[in-house]
């Protein structure tokens, strides 16, 4: 498959080249996949697939209509960079408390945890399913909904029976998630984060505290469209909740994401330069 033709600037050329290598693996078309059905294009006549218990089946590979740098890429359609200049809604960092804004000013590209293959707490394009990239996969089962991120090989196992959060696990990069159904909407509640991640990647300074709390609402509005809403709270660093712009994802014309690993080797030159390490 082709690698991406372009990727958004990271602020430094080396970082851009690194994430270009790490980004989801190239432009995808149904003819290049095996076992895939061409389900692109809205088709309201096709009923929403449902599981045996009657709840919508969220399974599928979800993207914005194209991969990064390719035709059809929409960045999540509704993401913070999609609005006209001056009309964009507040982002996470716009809500920093004064001390947090001062601390953020002391950080830069070189401090981005993703340079060390650490995932984001939320997602660069305001789609948590995507993590650092722009495509992800959902696998629904009777007991769990599984969220798989292609870039930075992340996953989240979300029980669907309304159980409480676990109290026997340490804090994690992506937190601990539990879910329940409200009608046809799947609600995901995530807590128990470490402080080692940022909300976004690409050098976009966006640290948070271990009090981070995210509530997402997934709704499959037709066979080919998934809407995601989210509210992010962090009372230790924010002045109030961040309401994430609603994201509209499309069912991709292939049924498997790729396995893209990250070793940190690709970013070592940048990290050495940032800390004055001689070759």
C-alpha positions in Angstrom: 0.0 0.0 0.0 1.1 3.6 -0.6 2.3 5.6 2.4 0.6 8.9 3.0 1.3 11.7 0.6 1.0 14.3 3.2 0.6 14.7 7.0 -0.2 17.8 9.1 2.8 19.7 10.5 4.1 18.6 13.8 5.9 21.8 14.4 9.3 20.2 13.6 10.3 18.4 10.5 11.6 15.3 12.1 8.4 14.8 14.1 6.4 15.2 11.0 8.4 12.5 9.2 8.1 10.2 12.2 4.3 10.5 12.4 4.1 10.1 8.6 5.7 6.7 9.0 3.5 5.8 12.0 0.2 7.0 10.6 -2.4 4.6 9.4 -1.1 2.5 6.5 -1.9 4.4 3.4 -4.9 5.0 1.2 -7.4 2.2 1.3 -9.8 1.1 -1.4 -12.1 -2.0 -1.4 -10.2 -3.5 -4.4 -7.0 -3.6 -2.2 -8.6 -5.4 0.7 -9.6 -9.0 1.2 -12.9 -10.1 2.7 -14.3 -6.5 2.5 -17.6 -5.4 1.4 -18.1 -2.1 -0.4 -20.4 -0.3 2.0 -19.5 3.2 1.3 -22.1 5.8 0.5 -25.2 6.5 2.6 -27.9 4.0 2.1 -30.8 4.8 4.5 -32.7 1.8 3.1 -30.2 -0.6 4.7 -31.3 -1.2 8.3 -28.9 -0.6 11.2 -27.4 -4.0 12.1 -28.3 -5.3 15.5 -27.0 -7.8 17.9 -29.0 -10.7 19.3 -30.1 -8.6 22.3 -31.5 -6.0 20.0 -28.9 -3.3 20.6 -27.2 -1.7 17.6 -24.1 -3.5 16.4 -21.3 -0.9 16.4 -18.9 -3.3 14.7 -16.8 -2.1 11.8 -13.8 0.0 10.7 -14.6 3.7 11.1 -12.9 6.6 9.4 -13.8 10.1 8.0 -14.2 8.9 4.4 -10.4 8.7 3.7 -7.1 8.2 5.3 -4.7 11.1 6.2 -3.4 12.7 3.1 -5.9 10.9 0.8 -9.0 11.8 -1.1 -12.1 11.9 1.1 -10.2 12.6 4.4 -12.4 14.7 6.6 -10.6 14.7 9.9 -13.6 13.5 11.8 -16.0 16.0 10.3 -16.8 18.2 13.2 -13.3 18.2 14.7 -11.8 21.4 16.1 -9.8 22.1 12.9 -12.9 21.7 10.7 -14.5 24.9 11.7 -13.9 28.3 10.0 -11.3 30.5 11.6 -12.8 32.3 14.5 -15.8 30.0 14.7 -14.1 27.0 16.2 -15.5 25.9 19.6 -13.2 25.8 22.6 -10.8 23.0 22.8 -9.4 21.3 25.9 -6.5 23.7 26.3 -8.7 26.7 25.9 -10.2 25.8 29.3 -6.9 25.6 31.2 -6.9 27.2 34.6 -4.3 30.1 34.8 -1.6 27.9 36.4 -2.2 25.2 33.8 -1.8 27.7 31.0 1.4 28.9 32.5 2.7 25.4 32.8 1.7 24.5 29.2 3.8 27.5 28.0 6.9 25.8 29.3 6.3 22.7 27.2 6.8 22.1 23.5 7.1 19.5 20.7 10.0 17.7 22.4 7.8 17.0 25.4 5.1 15.2 23.5 4.7 11.7 25.1 3.8 10.2 21.7 7.5 10.5 20.8 8.1 7.7 23.2 5.2 5.6 21.7 2.9 6.6 24.5 -0.7 7.0 23.2 -3.0 10.0 23.8 -5.6 10.1 26.5 -8.2 11.2 23.9 -7.2 11.7 20.3 -5.4 14.1 18.0 -8.5 14.5 15.7 -11.0 14.6 18.6 -12.0 11.0 18.0 -10.9 8.8 20.9 -11.3 5.6 18.9 -8.6 6.9 16.5 -6.0 7.8 19.2 -3.0 9.2 17.2 -4.3 8.1 13.8 -7.4 8.5 11.7 -9.0 5.0 11.6 -10.2 2.6 14.2 -12.2 -0.6 14.6 -15.1 -1.6 16.9 -15.9 -5.2 17.7 -19.2 -5.7 19.5 -19.9 -8.8 21.5 -22.7 -9.7 23.9 -20.6 -8.8 26.9 -18.0 -6.3 25.6 -17.5 -3.6 23.1 -13.8 -3.6 22.0 -12.3 -0.4 20.6 -9.1 -0.9 18.5 -6.9 2.0 17.4 -4.7 1.3 14.4 -1.9 3.8 15.2 -0.1 3.1 18.4 -1.7 -0.4 18.6 -4.1 0.6 21.4 -7.3 -1.2 22.6 -10.0 -0.7 25.1 -12.3 -3.5 26.5 -15.6 -2.0 27.6 -18.1 -4.2 29.5 -21.7 -3.5 28.4 -23.6 -4.7 31.5 -23.4 -1.5 33.5 -20.9 -2.8 36.0 -18.8 -0.2 38.1 -15.2 0.7 37.4 -12.7 -1.7 38.7 -10.8 -0.9 41.9 -8.1 -3.5 41.5 -6.1 -2.1 38.6 -3.4 0.7 38.4 -3.9 3.9 36.4 -3.5 3.4 32.7 -2.6 5.5 29.6 -6.2 5.1 28.2 -7.9 4.8 31.5 -10.5 2.2 32.6 -13.8 2.2 30.7 -17.3 0.8 31.5 -20.3 1.1 29.4 -24.1 0.8 29.3 -26.9 1.3 26.8 -29.4 4.1 26.9 -31.8 3.0 24.2 -29.8 2.8 21.0 -26.9 4.9 22.4 -23.9 3.2 23.9 -22.5 5.3 26.8 -18.8 4.9 27.8 -17.5 6.2 31.1 -13.7 6.4 31.4 -11.6 7.2 34.5 -8.4 6.1 36.2 -5.9 7.8 33.9 -2.2 8.2 34.5 -0.7 11.7 34.1 1.8 10.6 31.5 -0.3 11.2 28.4 -1.5 14.3 26.6 -5.0 14.8 25.3 -3.7 15.3 21.7 -0.5 14.5 19.8 1.5 16.2 17.0 3.3 18.4 19.5 0.0 20.0 20.6 0.7 20.6 24.3 -2.3 19.2 26.2 -1.3 17.7 29.5 -4.0 16.7 32.0 -4.2 15.3 35.6 -5.1 11.9 37.0 -8.6 13.4 37.7 -9.4 13.2 34.0 -12.9 11.8 33.3 -14.4 11.2 29.9 -18.0 10.3 28.9 -18.6 9.3 25.3 -21.9 8.5 23.5 -21.8 6.3 20.4 -24.8 6.2 18.1 -25.1 4.3 14.8 -27.5 6.5 13.0 -27.6 4.3 9.9 -25.8 1.3 8.4 -22.9 3.4 7.3 -22.7 6.3 9.8 -21.5 6.5 13.4 -22.0 9.6 15.6 -19.8 10.2 18.7 -20.3 12.8 21.3 -18.1 13.3 24.3 -17.6 15.5 27.4 -14.2 15.7 29.1 -13.7 16.9 32.6 -10.5 17.5 34.6 -11.3 19.7 37.7 -7.6 19.9 38.6 -6.6 21.7 35.4 -9.7 22.9 33.6 -12.1 25.7 34.4 -15.1 23.6 33.3 -16.0 20.6 31.1 -14.9 20.4 27.5 -17.7 19.5 25.2 -16.1 17.8 22.2 -17.6 18.7 18.8 -19.8 15.9 17.6 -17.9 13.6 15.3 -19.4 11.9 12.3 -17.6 8.7 11.1 -18.2 6.6 8.1 -18.0 2.8 7.6 -14.8 2.1 5.7 -14.7 -0.1 2.6 -12.5 -2.6 4.3 -13.0 -4.8 7.4 -9.6 -4.9 9.1 -7.3 -2.3 10.5 -3.5 -2.8 10.1 -1.0 -3.7 12.8 1.3 -0.6 13.1 3.8 -0.9 15.9 5.9 1.9 17.4 9.4 1.3 18.8 10.5 4.9 19.6 13.6 4.4 17.5 12.2 6.7 14.8 12.1 9.6 17.2 15.4 9.1 19.0 17.2 11.7 16.9 14.7 14.4 17.8 14.7 13.5 21.5 18.5 13.5 21.6 18.6 16.9 19.9 16.0 18.3 22.3 18.1 17.2 25.4 21.5 18.1 23.9 22.8 14.5 23.6 25.7 14.2 21.3 25.7 11.5 18.6 
